[in-house]
Every structure is written in C-alpha cells, then in structure tokens.
Amino acid sequence: MSDELPTAETQDVVHALAASPAFEQDGVCFAARSTGLYGSQDGGQTWESVYSSLALEAPLTTAAVALSPGFPADQTLFAGVLGAVLRSSDAGGSWFATTLPTPPPFVSSLVISPNFVRDGIVLASTMEDGVFRSGDRGVHWAAWNFGLLDLNVLCLAISPTFAEDETVFAGTDSGIFRSTNGGRAWREVDFPADLAPVLSLALAPGYASSGLLFAGTEACGLYTSQDRGRSWTRLGEGSIEGAVNTILLSPEFSSRPEILVALADAIIVSRDGGQTWSDWNPDFDIQQSITAVAGPLGLGPNAPLLVGLMDGRVTVIRSQPA
C-alpha cells in the first residue's frame, strides 16, 4: 500500500516521522518534510498540512517532530525548523514559536523526556549550535553545551529511565557524547573517530540495567555497546553497509530482541539481537531513497511501518508474518 502526501513542485524529503502513543486507537502520525509538517488521523492513509494556522507565505522546512508521551490527553507536539522550535498543545491546530539565537541554527532532532507530563523537559539538537534544553514544556530554551566538543549534532537519544538516570546521548559529526545530568553537561564517549559521523542512536528499553545502546554511522554500518558506550562492536557486517538512517528497537527487547535498521535502499530486521538479518518485507519495491521510518506498534510480525522517502511520500508497509 502506498500513501502519498501532497505533491511538491520541487524535490521534497521526509526528514522525520512520529506517531501517537495511542496509534492503534487514534491512527495519528506526523511527517516532517521539506515543505512543512503534515499530519494523518487514519494511520497514514491521508495527510494534510498542520501549519495552516501560521498563514505561511513560503514552505517551512521541518526536519524534526516529537510527540509528548501523554499526547492522547495533552495533544502536545514539537517541530524543529531553521532557527526555532514550534510547540502545539492542540495537535497542530495552533502553534507557539520559540526563536533560537542568531545566526539561526538548523534543528536536526528533538527528544522528549519519558516523564514529560511531570518534568516538562525537551531537548533539541542543532547542526551548528549544539544542544538546546527546555524545562518548561518548550516555552523557553537555552543552550547547554559544556563539554560538547562538536556542536554539529545530528541525533539525540534519551534514556527510557531518564527520570532516574538523566542520561542523554548525542551523535555528532565526530563521534558520540553522553550527558548524565539531563543534557546540561556532556562528556565524549570512546567511539572510534574514523567511524563518525553518527546519524542515529537507540537505547535499549532496559538500558538502565543492561547499558545496551546502538549507533548508526554514515559510512561504516551499525555498532553496539553493552557498557554504556565504553566499548563497541560492529553488527550486521556484510548485511549493513553505508549510512544507517534510523534504528528501531522492540519495546519488549529483553524478551524479543528485535532490531530494525533503515538504510537508503533497504529496511532489514534482526529477531535475535543482531546475529542474523533479513528484509522487513521482501516484496517492498524501493524506488526512492529511504529517509525516515517509524514503528508505531513495535516490530512484531505484521506490524505496520511508516516509511518516509526522498520524494516526499510516506508508505505504510508491514512485515511478513513469522
């Protein structure tokens, strides 16, 4: 099944995808594109712009989108654009913009505290000015870059138990940095410099006890660490080559160690923690480069996957039943 967003006159790109925590019930998902932010309320079947209230005179390139863990109740979402973070508390019906310091940095990713309903913490990475942090639900933002030696931040990953360990990882042009005080200060992780840039990061749901995380590189494939980033091992050699744009892990990783990796020309999955790999769906005909994926219902058999493409389309595919 192929589900297309509105066609742009020039080349469009899907930069990021996000889905409601209640996706199975409400079907709500969002696509951040070169022409703006689009929303769907039917699981990706139909899409419309959620920037209509902004009365824009030109397309607003949006590279990041993130939803509150309490989205079904609070309807809060964030969008990252050039020089600003946008916040909506009504699922995109209206927006509040916080402008970042000039010259305007490009917001590359957004992560929200799993405890957002209580702590209101959101982090934004930028391509030029490091990491910005908000502790009041996105109303005010401040740069927190002490120890962050590379301000070209490409991705962020937040600990599932952030409320207790305050851990965040940042992937940059030169490697990986870790914060253990909620993103206020950073320390470089011992990740081989010749493997960078780091395009994607993922922490295991049981990271607090296992110390397990994954890093996707631009040219050297997928790596994993079982000691919070002190040492690294390559996964999928021979199966995973080139840029790893996205890493998704099963929510039940301890009992079902499933890992999904999106490359530019393939989506592959491991059901055994990275030992063996296979196509997510061998029948999926990839005609455009894959730029973003989201697995709103996990990675189990027949689970839907939202796939963003270089030409602006979002396609919904399912894994083949085991």
FITOR-390964 format. One record per residue (C-alpha): residue number from 1; y, z, x. Coordinates in Angstrom, 2 decimals, decimal comma, padded with zeros to 5 digits. Each point is the difference from the previous one (the first is absolute). Layout:
# residues N
+-----+---------+---------+---------+
| num |      c2 |      c3 |      c1 |
+-----+---------+---------+---------+
| NUM |       Y |       Z |       X |
...
+-----+---------+---------+---------+
# end
This chain:
# residues 322
+-----+---------+---------+---------+
| num |      c2 |      c3 |      c1 |
+-----+---------+---------+---------+
|   1 |  000,00 |  000,00 |  000,00 |
|   2 |  003,41 | -000,94 |  001,41 |
|   3 |  003,13 |  001,72 | -001,30 |
|   4 |  003,28 | -001,53 |  001,07 |
|   5 |  003,42 |  001,56 |  000,29 |
|   6 |  003,06 | -002,11 | -000,85 |
|   7 |  000,30 | -002,94 |  002,36 |
|   8 |  002,77 |  000,09 |  002,60 |
|   9 |  001,75 | -003,17 |  001,19 |
|  10 | -000,42 |  001,00 |  003,63 |
|  11 | -003,00 |  001,61 |  001,66 |
|  12 | -000,59 |  003,46 | -001,38 |
|  13 | -002,14 |  002,77 |  001,46 |
|  14 | -001,67 |  003,03 | -001,54 |
|  15 |  000,88 |  002,76 |  002,46 |
|  16 | -001,58 |  003,01 | -001,74 |
|  17 | -001,93 |  001,03 | -003,11 |
|  18 | -000,29 |  003,33 | -001,81 |
|  19 | -001,79 |  001,14 | -003,14 |
|  20 |  000,31 |  002,88 | -002,41 |
|  21 | -002,32 |  002,99 |  000,59 |
|  22 | -001,01 | -000,59 | -003,63 |
|  23 | -000,60 | -003,74 |  000,52 |
|  24 | -003,27 |  000,03 | -001,94 |
|  25 |  001,89 |  001,21 | -003,08 |
|  26 |  003,49 | -001,53 |  000,36 |
|  27 | -000,60 | -003,10 |  002,17 |
|  28 |  003,36 |  000,51 |  001,74 |
|  29 |  000,53 | -001,53 |  003,45 |
|  30 |  002,87 | -001,32 |  002,09 |
|  31 |  000,45 | -002,79 |  002,55 |
|  32 |  002,76 |  000,09 |  002,62 |
|  33 |  000,97 | -003,58 |  000,79 |
|  34 |  002,56 | -001,98 |  001,91 |
|  35 |  001,73 | -000,67 | -003,35 |
|  36 | -000,05 |  003,58 | -001,28 |
|  37 | -002,26 |  002,55 | -001,65 |
|  38 | -002,31 | -001,06 | -002,82 |
|  39 | -002,01 |  002,15 | -002,38 |
|  40 | -003,08 | -000,50 | -002,13 |
|  41 | -001,23 |  002,13 | -002,89 |
|  42 | -003,28 | -001,83 | -000,54 |
|  43 | -001,81 |  000,42 |  003,30 |
|  44 |  001,63 | -002,98 |  001,69 |
|  45 | -000,44 | -002,58 | -002,75 |
|  46 |  003,72 | -000,52 | -000,60 |
|  47 |  003,06 |  000,98 |  002,04 |
|  48 |  003,75 |  000,37 | -000,45 |
|  49 |  002,92 |  001,08 |  002,16 |
|  50 |  000,90 |  003,68 | -000,16 |
|  51 |  003,42 | -000,60 |  001,56 |
|  52 |  001,59 | -001,43 | -003,16 |
|  53 |  002,25 |  003,04 | -000,45 |
|  54 |  001,53 | -000,63 |  003,45 |
|  55 |  001,52 | -003,33 | -001,10 |
|  56 | -000,58 | -001,47 |  003,45 |
|  57 |  001,73 | -003,21 |  001,03 |
|  58 | -002,67 | -000,84 |  002,60 |
|  59 | -003,65 |  000,98 |  000,62 |
|  60 | -000,39 |  003,48 |  001,50 |
|  61 | -002,77 | -000,10 |  002,60 |
|  62 | -002,24 |  003,02 | -000,52 |
|  63 | -002,52 |  000,91 |  002,70 |
|  64 | -001,27 |  003,39 | -001,21 |
|  65 | -000,91 |  001,71 | -003,25 |
|  66 | -001,50 |  003,42 | -000,72 |
|  67 | -000,76 |  001,96 | -003,16 |
|  68 |  000,13 |  003,71 | -000,61 |
|  69 | -003,43 |  001,65 | -000,23 |
|  70 |  001,26 |  001,24 | -003,37 |
|  71 |  001,14 | -003,48 | -001,09 |
|  72 | -001,71 |  000,06 | -003,43 |
|  73 |  002,19 |  002,98 | -000,91 |
|  74 |  003,15 | -000,34 |  002,15 |
|  75 |  000,17 | -003,86 |  000,17 |
|  76 |  001,46 |  000,25 |  003,52 |
|  77 | -000,24 | -002,82 |  002,52 |
|  78 |  001,77 | -001,03 |  003,18 |
|  79 |  000,78 | -003,41 |  001,49 |
|  80 |  001,04 | -000,77 |  003,58 |
|  81 |  002,56 | -002,76 |  000,64 |
|  82 |  002,40 | -001,00 |  002,77 |
|  83 |  002,23 |  002,99 |  000,63 |
|  84 | -001,01 |  002,14 | -002,96 |
|  85 | -002,70 |  001,84 | -001,93 |
|  86 |  000,02 | -000,50 | -003,76 |
|  87 | -001,30 |  002,69 | -002,37 |
|  88 | -000,91 | -000,30 | -003,67 |
|  89 | -001,06 |  002,79 | -002,34 |
|  90 | -000,82 | -002,28 | -002,91 |
|  91 | -002,58 | -002,40 |  001,50 |
|  92 |  002,65 | -002,48 |  001,14 |
|  93 |  002,20 | -000,05 | -003,07 |
|  94 |  002,96 |  001,29 |  002,01 |
|  95 |  000,63 |  000,67 |  003,68 |
|  96 |  001,85 |  002,34 |  002,34 |
|  97 |  000,71 | -001,33 |  003,50 |
|  98 |  000,45 |  002,02 |  003,20 |
|  99 |  001,60 | -002,06 |  002,75 |
| 100 | -001,25 |  000,64 |  003,55 |
| 101 |  002,37 |  000,06 |  003,01 |
| 102 |  001,41 | -003,28 |  001,28 |
| 103 | -000,97 | -002,33 |  001,47 |
| 104 | -002,41 | -000,12 | -002,93 |
| 105 | -003,63 |  000,50 |  001,09 |
| 106 | -002,87 | -001,82 | -001,68 |
| 107 | -002,27 |  002,44 | -001,85 |
| 108 | -003,57 | -000,90 |  000,97 |
| 109 | -002,06 |  002,62 | -001,86 |
| 110 |  000,18 |  003,05 | -002,27 |
| 111 | -002,32 |  002,98 | -000,40 |
| 112 |  000,24 |  002,83 | -002,49 |
| 113 | -001,29 |  003,55 |  000,41 |
| 114 | -003,19 |  000,61 | -002,00 |
| 115 |  001,84 |  003,14 | -001,13 |
| 116 |  003,12 | -001,96 | -001,00 |
| 117 |  000,19 |  001,57 | -003,44 |
| 118 |  000,73 |  003,33 |  001,74 |
| 119 |  001,54 | -000,88 |  003,39 |
| 120 |  001,82 | -003,28 | -000,76 |
| 121 | -000,68 | -001,39 |  003,50 |
| 122 |  000,15 | -003,76 |  000,69 |
| 123 | -000,03 | -001,76 |  003,39 |
| 124 |  001,26 | -003,49 |  000,78 |
| 125 | -000,66 | -001,94 |  003,19 |
| 126 |  002,39 | -002,65 |  001,26 |
| 127 | -000,21 | -002,83 |  002,49 |
| 128 |  003,03 |  001,06 |  002,01 |
| 129 |  000,89 |  003,62 | -000,67 |
| 130 | -003,26 |  001,94 | -000,10 |
| 131 | -000,91 |  002,31 | -002,86 |
| 132 |  002,16 |  001,35 | -002,80 |
| 133 | -000,96 |  003,04 | -002,06 |
| 134 |  001,02 |  001,28 | -003,41 |
| 135 | -000,81 |  003,46 | -001,29 |
| 136 |  001,70 | -000,34 | -003,38 |
| 137 | -001,97 | -002,79 | -001,68 |
| 138 |  001,90 | -002,81 |  001,70 |
| 139 |  003,55 |  001,01 | -000,82 |
| 140 |  001,05 |  000,64 |  003,61 |
| 141 | -001,54 | -001,38 |  003,21 |
| 142 |  000,33 |  000,92 |  003,66 |
| 143 | -001,46 | -001,49 |  003,20 |
| 144 | -002,57 |  002,26 |  001,72 |
| 145 | -000,92 | -001,65 |  003,30 |
| 146 | -000,29 |  002,78 |  002,57 |
| 147 | -002,84 | -001,05 |  002,32 |
| 148 | -000,40 | -003,38 | -001,69 |
| 149 |  000,37 | -002,19 |  003,08 |
| 150 | -000,40 | -003,28 | -001,88 |
| 151 |  002,31 | -000,48 | -002,99 |
| 152 | -001,68 | -003,24 | -001,13 |
| 153 | -002,34 |  001,65 | -002,51 |
| 154 | -002,35 | -002,34 | -001,84 |
| 155 | -002,05 |  002,41 | -002,12 |
| 156 | -000,47 |  003,63 | -001,02 |
| 157 | -003,01 |  002,04 | -001,14 |
| 158 |  000,25 |  003,48 | -001,50 |
| 159 | -002,67 |  002,70 |  000,05 |
| 160 | -001,86 |  000,62 | -003,28 |
| 161 |  000,63 |  003,70 |  000,64 |
| 162 |  003,64 | -000,45 |  001,00 |
| 163 |  001,00 |  003,16 | -001,88 |
| 164 | -002,05 |  002,03 |  002,50 |
| 165 |  000,03 | -001,98 |  003,27 |
| 166 |  003,29 | -001,98 | -000,35 |
| 167 | -001,58 | -002,87 |  001,92 |
| 168 |  001,34 | -003,56 |  000,04 |
| 169 | -000,89 | -002,92 |  002,29 |
| 170 |  002,28 | -002,91 |  000,89 |
| 171 | -001,19 | -003,36 |  001,34 |
| 172 |  002,54 | -001,79 |  002,19 |
| 173 |  000,47 | -003,03 |  002,24 |
| 174 | -001,25 |  002,03 |  002,96 |
| 175 | -002,61 |  002,39 | -001,44 |
| 176 | -000,45 |  003,00 | -002,31 |
| 177 |  001,99 |  003,19 | -000,47 |
| 178 | -000,94 |  003,17 | -001,90 |
| 179 |  002,10 |  002,66 | -001,69 |
| 180 | -001,42 |  003,38 | -000,96 |
| 181 |  003,18 |  001,39 | -001,52 |
| 182 |  000,52 | -002,32 | -002,93 |
| 183 |  001,57 | -002,91 |  001,85 |
| 184 |  002,79 |  001,94 |  001,70 |
| 185 | -001,27 | -000,40 |  003,58 |
| 186 | -002,53 | -002,33 |  001,60 |
| 187 | -002,38 | -000,14 |  002,94 |
| 188 | -001,63 | -003,12 |  001,41 |
| 189 | -003,74 | -000,35 | -000,59 |
| 190 | -002,22 | -001,12 |  002,88 |
| 191 | -000,54 | -003,51 | -001,40 |
| 192 | -000,44 | -002,79 |  002,58 |
| 193 |  003,32 | -001,84 |  000,33 |
| 194 | -001,70 | -003,35 |  000,51 |
| 195 | -001,45 |  000,22 | -003,53 |
| 196 |  003,40 |  000,33 | -001,73 |
| 197 |  001,82 | -000,92 | -002,23 |
| 198 | -001,64 |  002,12 | -002,72 |
| 199 |  000,33 | -001,60 | -003,44 |
| 200 | -002,00 |  002,38 | -002,19 |
| 201 | -001,26 |  003,59 | -000,06 |
| 202 | -002,32 |  001,98 | -002,27 |
| 203 | -001,10 |  003,64 |  000,02 |
| 204 | -003,35 |  001,02 | -001,42 |
| 205 |  000,20 |  002,08 | -003,21 |
| 206 | -001,64 |  002,82 |  001,99 |
| 207 |  002,34 | -000,37 |  002,98 |
| 208 |  000,83 |  003,73 |  000,04 |
| 209 | -003,55 |  000,85 |  001,06 |
| 210 | -001,25 | -003,28 |  001,51 |
| 211 |  003,09 | -001,15 |  001,94 |
| 212 | -001,04 | -003,55 | -000,92 |
| 213 |  002,55 | -002,82 | -000,09 |
| 214 |  000,14 | -003,77 |  000,39 |
| 215 |  002,52 | -002,37 |  001,60 |
| 216 |  000,33 | -003,73 | -000,54 |
| 217 |  001,62 | -002,04 |  002,77 |
| 218 |  001,81 | -003,32 |  000,10 |
| 219 | -002,35 | -001,77 |  002,40 |
| 220 | -002,82 |  002,36 |  001,00 |
| 221 | -001,79 |  000,93 | -003,22 |
| 222 | -000,87 |  003,40 | -001,48 |
| 223 | -000,25 |  003,37 |  001,77 |
| 224 | -001,07 |  003,46 | -001,09 |
| 225 |  000,53 |  003,53 |  001,30 |
| 226 | -002,02 |  003,07 | -000,94 |
| 227 |  002,22 |  002,49 |  001,83 |
| 228 |  003,44 | -000,49 | -001,59 |
| 229 |  000,95 | -002,82 |  002,34 |
| 230 | -001,02 |  001,33 |  003,40 |
| 231 | -002,66 | -002,66 |  000,58 |
| 232 | -000,75 | -003,35 | -001,63 |
| 233 | -002,99 | -002,29 | -000,62 |
| 234 |  000,00 | -003,58 | -001,17 |
| 235 | -001,72 | -000,86 | -003,31 |
| 236 | -001,23 | -003,33 | -001,24 |
| 237 |  000,10 | -001,89 |  003,28 |
| 238 | -001,10 | -003,53 | -000,78 |
| 239 |  000,85 |  000,45 | -003,70 |
| 240 |  003,62 |  001,16 |  000,22 |
| 241 |  002,25 | -002,09 |  002,22 |
| 242 |  003,77 | -000,36 |  000,03 |
| 243 |  002,49 |  001,71 | -002,27 |
| 244 | -001,20 |  002,81 | -002,28 |
| 245 |  002,63 |  000,02 | -002,74 |
| 246 | -001,47 |  002,72 | -002,21 |
| 247 | -002,66 |  002,73 |  000,18 |
| 248 | -001,34 |  001,60 | -003,18 |
| 249 | -002,49 |  002,89 | -000,12 |
| 250 | -002,18 |  001,21 | -002,83 |
| 251 |  001,39 |  003,11 | -001,75 |
| 252 | -003,54 |  001,42 |  000,34 |
| 253 | -000,23 | -000,88 |  003,68 |
| 254 | -002,10 |  003,03 |  001,01 |
| 255 | -002,80 | -001,05 | -002,37 |
| 256 |  000,78 | -003,73 | -000,14 |
| 257 |  001,47 | -001,02 |  003,39 |
| 258 |  001,48 | -003,30 | -001,17 |
| 259 |  002,70 | -001,76 |  002,01 |
| 260 |  001,80 | -003,16 | -001,09 |
| 261 |  002,01 | -002,10 |  002,44 |
| 262 |  002,36 | -002,84 | -000,89 |
| 263 |  000,52 | -002,70 |  002,60 |
| 264 |  002,17 | -003,07 | -000,46 |
| 265 | -002,99 | -002,12 | -000,99 |
| 266 | -002,66 |  002,47 | -001,18 |
| 267 | -000,67 |  003,25 | -001,82 |
| 268 | -003,02 |  001,83 |  001,32 |
| 269 | -001,59 |  003,33 | -000,83 |
| 270 | -002,31 |  002,48 |  001,67 |
| 271 | -002,15 |  002,30 | -002,14 |
| 272 | -001,28 |  002,02 |  002,97 |
| 273 |  003,10 |  001,27 |  001,76 |
| 274 |  000,62 | -003,11 |  002,06 |
| 275 | -003,45 | -000,76 |  001,40 |
| 276 | -000,56 | -003,20 | -001,99 |
| 277 |  002,40 | -002,30 | -001,83 |
| 278 | -000,16 | -002,61 | -002,77 |
| 279 |  002,39 | -002,03 | -002,17 |
| 280 |  001,59 |  001,92 | -002,89 |
| 281 | -000,77 | -003,03 | -002,18 |
| 282 | -001,55 | -003,07 |  001,68 |
| 283 |  001,14 | -002,16 | -002,94 |
| 284 |  003,69 |  000,79 |  000,50 |
| 285 |  001,61 | -003,27 |  001,13 |
| 286 |  002,86 |  000,96 |  002,33 |
| 287 |  002,56 | -002,82 |  000,07 |
| 288 |  003,02 |  002,03 |  001,13 |
| 289 |  000,40 |  002,72 |  002,61 |
| 290 | -000,69 |  003,51 | -001,32 |
| 291 |  003,00 |  002,29 |  000,44 |
| 292 | -000,76 |  003,16 | -002,01 |
| 293 | -002,83 |  001,61 | -001,98 |
| 294 | -000,42 |  003,01 | -002,27 |
| 295 | -003,16 |  001,54 | -001,42 |
| 296 |  001,20 |  001,97 | -003,05 |
| 297 | -003,50 |  001,13 | -001,04 |
| 298 | -001,58 |  000,53 |  003,39 |
| 299 | -002,49 | -002,23 |  001,79 |
| 300 | -003,15 |  000,40 | -002,07 |
| 301 | -002,11 | -002,92 | -001,27 |
| 302 |  001,93 | -002,28 | -002,38 |
| 303 |  003,28 |  001,82 |  000,74 |
| 304 |  003,17 | -002,10 | -000,43 |
| 305 |  002,11 | -000,86 |  003,02 |
| 306 |  003,61 | -001,17 | -000,20 |
| 307 |  000,59 | -002,62 |  002,69 |
| 308 |  003,50 | -001,14 |  000,97 |
| 309 |  000,39 | -003,40 |  001,61 |
| 310 |  002,49 | -001,80 |  002,22 |
| 311 |  001,15 | -002,25 | -002,86 |
| 312 |  001,00 |  002,89 | -002,28 |
| 313 | -003,10 |  000,10 | -002,20 |
| 314 | -002,02 |  003,10 | -000,80 |
| 315 | -003,67 | -000,63 | -000,66 |
| 316 | -002,42 |  002,49 | -001,53 |
| 317 | -003,53 | -000,20 |  001,39 |
| 318 | -003,02 |  002,27 | -000,29 |
| 319 | -002,71 |  000,88 |  002,44 |
| 320 | -003,43 | -001,23 | -000,88 |
| 321 | -002,29 |  002,66 | -001,52 |
| 322 | -002,32 |  001,63 |  002,52 |
+-----+---------+---------+---------+
# end
